Amino acid sequence: MSGPNPNKQPVELNRTSLYWGLLLIFVLAVLFSSYFFN
């Protein structure tokens, strides 16, 4: 995060990566729950 950032929306990019991480965790949780319930 040091130095000037050429991107115009670094906050939006961080938010998108955060949402992708949450979605990935949610999918993994669903897969694990399906394995446990089977």
mmCIF file of the N, C-alpha and C atoms, coordinates in Angstrom:
data_MODEL
# 
_entry.id   MODEL 
# 
loop_
_atom_site.group_PDB 
_atom_site.id 
_atom_site.type_symbol 
_atom_site.label_atom_id 
_atom_site.label_alt_id 
_atom_site.label_comp_id 
_atom_site.label_asym_id 
_atom_site.label_entity_id 
_atom_site.label_seq_id 
_atom_site.pdbx_PDB_ins_code 
_atom_site.Cartn_x 
_atom_site.Cartn_y 
_atom_site.Cartn_z 
_atom_site.occupancy 
_atom_site.B_iso_or_equiv 
_atom_site.pdbx_formal_charge 
_atom_site.auth_seq_id 
_atom_site.auth_comp_id 
_atom_site.auth_asym_id 
_atom_site.auth_atom_id 
_atom_site.pdbx_PDB_model_num 
ATOM 1   N N  . MET A 1 1  ? 0.825   -1.206  0.000   1.00 0.00 ? 1  MET A N  1 
ATOM 2   C CA . MET A 1 1  ? 0.000   0.000   0.000   1.00 0.00 ? 1  MET A CA 1 
ATOM 3   C C  . MET A 1 1  ? 0.862   1.260   0.000   1.00 0.00 ? 1  MET A C  1 
ATOM 4   N N  . SER A 1 2  ? 2.179   1.124   -0.114  1.00 0.00 ? 2  SER A N  1 
ATOM 5   C CA . SER A 1 2  ? 3.069   2.286   -0.085  1.00 0.00 ? 2  SER A CA 1 
ATOM 6   C C  . SER A 1 2  ? 3.257   2.829   -1.497  1.00 0.00 ? 2  SER A C  1 
ATOM 7   N N  . GLY A 1 3  ? 3.416   4.145   -1.595  1.00 0.00 ? 3  GLY A N  1 
ATOM 8   C CA . GLY A 1 3  ? 3.631   4.765   -2.893  1.00 0.00 ? 3  GLY A CA 1 
ATOM 9   C C  . GLY A 1 3  ? 2.310   5.136   -3.540  1.00 0.00 ? 3  GLY A C  1 
ATOM 10  N N  . PRO A 1 4  ? 2.363   5.965   -4.585  1.00 0.00 ? 4  PRO A N  1 
ATOM 11  C CA . PRO A 1 4  ? 1.139   6.385   -5.289  1.00 0.00 ? 4  PRO A CA 1 
ATOM 12  C C  . PRO A 1 4  ? 0.507   5.214   -6.023  1.00 0.00 ? 4  PRO A C  1 
ATOM 13  N N  . ASN A 1 5  ? -0.805  5.155   -5.952  1.00 0.00 ? 5  ASN A N  1 
ATOM 14  C CA . ASN A 1 5  ? -1.524  4.052   -6.599  1.00 0.00 ? 5  ASN A CA 1 
ATOM 15  C C  . ASN A 1 5  ? -2.104  4.530   -7.933  1.00 0.00 ? 5  ASN A C  1 
ATOM 16  N N  . PRO A 1 6  ? -1.782  3.884   -9.050  1.00 0.00 ? 6  PRO A N  1 
ATOM 17  C CA . PRO A 1 6  ? -2.312  4.314   -10.354 1.00 0.00 ? 6  PRO A CA 1 
ATOM 18  C C  . PRO A 1 6  ? -3.813  4.064   -10.474 1.00 0.00 ? 6  PRO A C  1 
ATOM 19  N N  . ASN A 1 7  ? -4.343  3.155   -9.662  1.00 0.00 ? 7  ASN A N  1 
ATOM 20  C CA . ASN A 1 7  ? -5.782  2.885   -9.726  1.00 0.00 ? 7  ASN A CA 1 
ATOM 21  C C  . ASN A 1 7  ? -6.565  4.063   -9.168  1.00 0.00 ? 7  ASN A C  1 
ATOM 22  N N  . LYS A 1 8  ? -7.736  4.322   -9.762  1.00 0.00 ? 8  LYS A N  1 
ATOM 23  C CA . LYS A 1 8  ? -8.545  5.454   -9.300  1.00 0.00 ? 8  LYS A CA 1 
ATOM 24  C C  . LYS A 1 8  ? -9.464  5.058   -8.148  1.00 0.00 ? 8  LYS A C  1 
ATOM 25  N N  . GLN A 1 9  ? -9.788  3.774   -8.033  1.00 0.00 ? 9  GLN A N  1 
ATOM 26  C CA . GLN A 1 9  ? -10.673 3.330   -6.956  1.00 0.00 ? 9  GLN A CA 1 
ATOM 27  C C  . GLN A 1 9  ? -10.053 2.166   -6.196  1.00 0.00 ? 9  GLN A C  1 
ATOM 28  N N  . PRO A 1 10 ? -9.031  2.417   -5.360  1.00 0.00 ? 10 PRO A N  1 
ATOM 29  C CA . PRO A 1 10 ? -8.420  1.323   -4.587  1.00 0.00 ? 10 PRO A CA 1 
ATOM 30  C C  . PRO A 1 10 ? -9.383  0.762   -3.548  1.00 0.00 ? 10 PRO A C  1 
ATOM 31  N N  . VAL A 1 11 ? -10.265 1.625   -3.021  1.00 0.00 ? 11 VAL A N  1 
ATOM 32  C CA . VAL A 1 11 ? -11.220 1.167   -2.000  1.00 0.00 ? 11 VAL A CA 1 
ATOM 33  C C  . VAL A 1 11 ? -12.218 0.203   -2.627  1.00 0.00 ? 11 VAL A C  1 
ATOM 34  N N  . GLU A 1 12 ? -12.688 0.530   -3.828  1.00 0.00 ? 12 GLU A N  1 
ATOM 35  C CA . GLU A 1 12 ? -13.656 -0.340  -4.497  1.00 0.00 ? 12 GLU A CA 1 
ATOM 36  C C  . GLU A 1 12 ? -13.014 -1.683  -4.831  1.00 0.00 ? 12 GLU A C  1 
ATOM 37  N N  . LEU A 1 13 ? -11.736 -1.640  -5.232  1.00 0.00 ? 13 LEU A N  1 
ATOM 38  C CA . LEU A 1 13 ? -11.037 -2.886  -5.550  1.00 0.00 ? 13 LEU A CA 1 
ATOM 39  C C  . LEU A 1 13 ? -10.888 -3.737  -4.293  1.00 0.00 ? 13 LEU A C  1 
ATOM 40  N N  . ASN A 1 14 ? -10.543 -3.099  -3.164  1.00 0.00 ? 14 ASN A N  1 
ATOM 41  C CA . ASN A 1 14 ? -10.423 -3.843  -1.911  1.00 0.00 ? 14 ASN A CA 1 
ATOM 42  C C  . ASN A 1 14 ? -11.768 -4.436  -1.518  1.00 0.00 ? 14 ASN A C  1 
ATOM 43  N N  . ARG A 1 15 ? -12.843 -3.665  -1.716  1.00 0.00 ? 15 ARG A N  1 
ATOM 44  C CA . ARG A 1 15 ? -14.171 -4.152  -1.350  1.00 0.00 ? 15 ARG A CA 1 
ATOM 45  C C  . ARG A 1 15 ? -14.548 -5.355  -2.211  1.00 0.00 ? 15 ARG A C  1 
ATOM 46  N N  . THR A 1 16 ? -14.200 -5.304  -3.502  1.00 0.00 ? 16 THR A N  1 
ATOM 47  C CA . THR A 1 16 ? -14.515 -6.426  -4.388  1.00 0.00 ? 16 THR A CA 1 
ATOM 48  C C  . THR A 1 16 ? -13.760 -7.679  -3.963  1.00 0.00 ? 16 THR A C  1 
ATOM 49  N N  . SER A 1 17 ? -12.480 -7.517  -3.623  1.00 0.00 ? 17 SER A N  1 
ATOM 50  C CA . SER A 1 17 ? -11.691 -8.676  -3.183  1.00 0.00 ? 17 SER A CA 1 
ATOM 51  C C  . SER A 1 17 ? -12.253 -9.224  -1.879  1.00 0.00 ? 17 SER A C  1 
ATOM 52  N N  . LEU A 1 18 ? -12.723 -8.337  -0.999  1.00 0.00 ? 18 LEU A N  1 
ATOM 53  C CA . LEU A 1 18 ? -13.311 -8.785  0.270   1.00 0.00 ? 18 LEU A CA 1 
ATOM 54  C C  . LEU A 1 18 ? -14.578 -9.594  0.001   1.00 0.00 ? 18 LEU A C  1 
ATOM 55  N N  . TYR A 1 19 ? -15.432 -9.105  -0.921  1.00 0.00 ? 19 TYR A N  1 
ATOM 56  C CA . TYR A 1 19 ? -16.657 -9.843  -1.240  1.00 0.00 ? 19 TYR A CA 1 
ATOM 57  C C  . TYR A 1 19 ? -16.332 -11.201 -1.863  1.00 0.00 ? 19 TYR A C  1 
ATOM 58  N N  . TRP A 1 20 ? -15.291 -11.253 -2.702  1.00 0.00 ? 20 TRP A N  1 
ATOM 59  C CA . TRP A 1 20 ? -14.883 -12.532 -3.302  1.00 0.00 ? 20 TRP A CA 1 
ATOM 60  C C  . TRP A 1 20 ? -14.428 -13.505 -2.226  1.00 0.00 ? 20 TRP A C  1 
ATOM 61  N N  . GLY A 1 21 ? -13.697 -12.998 -1.231  1.00 0.00 ? 21 GLY A N  1 
ATOM 62  C CA . GLY A 1 21 ? -13.239 -13.852 -0.128  1.00 0.00 ? 21 GLY A CA 1 
ATOM 63  C C  . GLY A 1 21 ? -14.416 -14.390 0.666   1.00 0.00 ? 21 GLY A C  1 
ATOM 64  N N  . LEU A 1 22 ? -15.394 -13.527 0.961   1.00 0.00 ? 22 LEU A N  1 
ATOM 65  C CA . LEU A 1 22 ? -16.572 -13.972 1.710   1.00 0.00 ? 22 LEU A CA 1 
ATOM 66  C C  . LEU A 1 22 ? -17.351 -15.009 0.907   1.00 0.00 ? 22 LEU A C  1 
ATOM 67  N N  . LEU A 1 23 ? -17.487 -14.793 -0.399  1.00 0.00 ? 23 LEU A N  1 
ATOM 68  C CA . LEU A 1 23 ? -18.212 -15.744 -1.243  1.00 0.00 ? 23 LEU A CA 1 
ATOM 69  C C  . LEU A 1 23 ? -17.500 -17.091 -1.265  1.00 0.00 ? 23 LEU A C  1 
ATOM 70  N N  . LEU A 1 24 ? -16.168 -17.070 -1.349  1.00 0.00 ? 24 LEU A N  1 
ATOM 71  C CA . LEU A 1 24 ? -15.401 -18.314 -1.366  1.00 0.00 ? 24 LEU A CA 1 
ATOM 72  C C  . LEU A 1 24 ? -15.561 -19.055 -0.045  1.00 0.00 ? 24 LEU A C  1 
ATOM 73  N N  . ILE A 1 25 ? -15.518 -18.328 1.078   1.00 0.00 ? 25 ILE A N  1 
ATOM 74  C CA . ILE A 1 25 ? -15.706 -18.964 2.389   1.00 0.00 ? 25 ILE A CA 1 
ATOM 75  C C  . ILE A 1 25 ? -17.109 -19.553 2.487   1.00 0.00 ? 25 ILE A C  1 
ATOM 76  N N  . PHE A 1 26 ? -18.111 -18.837 1.961   1.00 0.00 ? 26 PHE A N  1 
ATOM 77  C CA . PHE A 1 26 ? -19.488 -19.325 2.014   1.00 0.00 ? 26 PHE A CA 1 
ATOM 78  C C  . PHE A 1 26 ? -19.629 -20.621 1.217   1.00 0.00 ? 26 PHE A C  1 
ATOM 79  N N  . VAL A 1 27 ? -19.035 -20.665 0.020   1.00 0.00 ? 27 VAL A N  1 
ATOM 80  C CA . VAL A 1 27 ? -19.110 -21.875 -0.810  1.00 0.00 ? 27 VAL A CA 1 
ATOM 81  C C  . VAL A 1 27 ? -18.416 -23.039 -0.112  1.00 0.00 ? 27 VAL A C  1 
ATOM 82  N N  . LEU A 1 28 ? -17.254 -22.780 0.482   1.00 0.00 ? 28 LEU A N  1 
ATOM 83  C CA . LEU A 1 28 ? -16.545 -23.842 1.203   1.00 0.00 ? 28 LEU A CA 1 
ATOM 84  C C  . LEU A 1 28 ? -17.376 -24.336 2.380   1.00 0.00 ? 28 LEU A C  1 
ATOM 85  N N  . ALA A 1 29 ? -18.040 -23.434 3.092   1.00 0.00 ? 29 ALA A N  1 
ATOM 86  C CA . ALA A 1 29 ? -18.880 -23.826 4.229   1.00 0.00 ? 29 ALA A CA 1 
ATOM 87  C C  . ALA A 1 29 ? -20.035 -24.701 3.750   1.00 0.00 ? 29 ALA A C  1 
ATOM 88  N N  . VAL A 1 30 ? -20.645 -24.359 2.623   1.00 0.00 ? 30 VAL A N  1 
ATOM 89  C CA . VAL A 1 30 ? -21.755 -25.157 2.086   1.00 0.00 ? 30 VAL A CA 1 
ATOM 90  C C  . VAL A 1 30 ? -21.259 -26.547 1.692   1.00 0.00 ? 30 VAL A C  1 
ATOM 91  N N  . LEU A 1 31 ? -20.095 -26.614 1.055   1.00 0.00 ? 31 LEU A N  1 
ATOM 92  C CA . LEU A 1 31 ? -19.547 -27.918 0.661   1.00 0.00 ? 31 LEU A CA 1 
ATOM 93  C C  . LEU A 1 31 ? -19.250 -28.772 1.884   1.00 0.00 ? 31 LEU A C  1 
ATOM 94  N N  . PHE A 1 32 ? -18.628 -28.182 2.910   1.00 0.00 ? 32 PHE A N  1 
ATOM 95  C CA . PHE A 1 32 ? -18.307 -28.943 4.119   1.00 0.00 ? 32 PHE A CA 1 
ATOM 96  C C  . PHE A 1 32 ? -19.575 -29.407 4.820   1.00 0.00 ? 32 PHE A C  1 
ATOM 97  N N  . SER A 1 33 ? -20.604 -28.543 4.874   1.00 0.00 ? 33 SER A N  1 
ATOM 98  C CA . SER A 1 33 ? -21.852 -28.924 5.542   1.00 0.00 ? 33 SER A CA 1 
ATOM 99  C C  . SER A 1 33 ? -22.524 -30.062 4.775   1.00 0.00 ? 33 SER A C  1 
ATOM 100 N N  . SER A 1 34 ? -22.468 -30.030 3.446   1.00 0.00 ? 34 SER A N  1 
ATOM 101 C CA . SER A 1 34 ? -23.073 -31.113 2.668   1.00 0.00 ? 34 SER A CA 1 
ATOM 102 C C  . SER A 1 34 ? -22.321 -32.420 2.913   1.00 0.00 ? 34 SER A C  1 
ATOM 103 N N  . TYR A 1 35 ? -20.995 -32.340 3.036   1.00 0.00 ? 35 TYR A N  1 
ATOM 104 C CA . TYR A 1 35 ? -20.219 -33.550 3.344   1.00 0.00 ? 35 TYR A CA 1 
ATOM 105 C C  . TYR A 1 35 ? -20.588 -34.092 4.720   1.00 0.00 ? 35 TYR A C  1 
ATOM 106 N N  . PHE A 1 36 ? -20.740 -33.194 5.703   1.00 0.00 ? 36 PHE A N  1 
ATOM 107 C CA . PHE A 1 36 ? -21.060 -33.639 7.063   1.00 0.00 ? 36 PHE A CA 1 
ATOM 108 C C  . PHE A 1 36 ? -22.463 -34.243 7.120   1.00 0.00 ? 36 PHE A C  1 
ATOM 109 N N  . PHE A 1 37 ? -23.417 -33.615 6.403   1.00 0.00 ? 37 PHE A N  1 
ATOM 110 C CA . PHE A 1 37 ? -24.802 -34.104 6.486   1.00 0.00 ? 37 PHE A CA 1 
ATOM 111 C C  . PHE A 1 37 ? -24.992 -35.389 5.691   1.00 0.00 ? 37 PHE A C  1 
ATOM 112 N N  . ASN A 1 38 ? -24.131 -35.615 4.713   1.00 0.00 ? 38 ASN A N  1 
ATOM 113 C CA . ASN A 1 38 ? -24.237 -36.886 3.990   1.00 0.00 ? 38 ASN A CA 1 
ATOM 114 C C  . ASN A 1 38 ? -23.650 -37.963 4.859   1.00 0.00 ? 38 ASN A C  1 
# 
